[in-house]
Amino acid sequence: MKPFQLIIHGGAGQLAEPYLMKKLPVLKESLDAGWKTYLEGGTGEDVVASAIQVMEDCEYFNAGYGGYPNANKIVLLDAAMMNGDREYVAFMNIRRLKYPIRVVRDFLKNEKSLSSVWTHELMESFDFKNAELKKWYGWVERHQDLLSPYVEELLFKNQGEFSVDTGFRTVGACASDESGALFAGISTGGPNHKVNGRIGDAAMIGLGLYADNDLCAMTTTGYGEALLACFPTGFIIGRVRDEVRKDPDCFLKDSALMKRIIDEEFQEFGQKKIKRGGGIICIPKGGEPTYAFNTKAIPIGIRIGTKDKIIKNEAYIDRRDGEKSWL
Ligand code: ASP
């Protein structure tokens, strides 16, 4: 039996220090929630959903309740999940729900892969759910109920603090369970002031996230238009497949291999296009969680262990200049 592994990130970006540091304690809450679900017998999908839900519930993260509004001041959210059996659910432009990852996780229980925009009918169907389910999905009555006071202050009163173009902060989580099966999840509000109807990369399979038990689990954050155009995840998946074809145990034997691949690909991505910042977390088949980023900073949490014992437990903000802030 392998140890359970969970890695989360709170969005790579350029956020000013006081705003960035607010995320730090929430990373631990997110890891704790994911771990509780694991201890209670939840699947990898459940663990990923629990960890992400904590960040969706917190207005300091650009997902769920902290999601950035579009040009019409409406919070439209993207979320997706994929497991290593190559089953996925992805929704774009979800409205009036604080916890899109819960919807995604519950749709995934149907074992039918689906990628869809959030239709008016879907939105209205949640208006008729019972009180318990409304709470479960974080249903709100009006669009403006999703726009948190913190986000309003950050985006509309402190424009000088960070640039709209670099303020991305998608959240994500990857896990590997005791059998080595892989899972990835993502949730985002997308860029502030995005064009109404804009489709980002986050909920696109192979771009914002990917999972394949023979290869790896991964999820990204960053400037969606650049991630779409430069396709770093595609190159990473291709390189992982090449390595695994040469040696199925490559990531077990060389614990730094995955990190080298993502560092190289994100460095190249960073040179390809203007507005090209981003980050990635991943777990390779048989290997350990790792990450790369080319923005000012990224909040990271990692927990590894069994039901009896935690082997690794870290939550910190990592910065490009090498300085880390630990909890
Ligand atoms: N990639 C996301 C998007 O463009 C934004 C982010 O990572 O924050 O929708």
Boltz pocket constraint, residues with backbone or C-beta under 6 A from the ligand:
constraints:
  - pocket:
      binder: B
      contacts: [[A, 11], [A, 12], [A, 62], [A, 167], [A, 168], [A, 169], [A, 170], [A, 188], [A, 189], [A, 190], [A, 191], [A, 200], [A, 201], [A, 202], [A, 220], [A, 221], [A, 222], [A, 223], [A, 224], [A, 225], [A, 227]]
      max_distance: 6.0
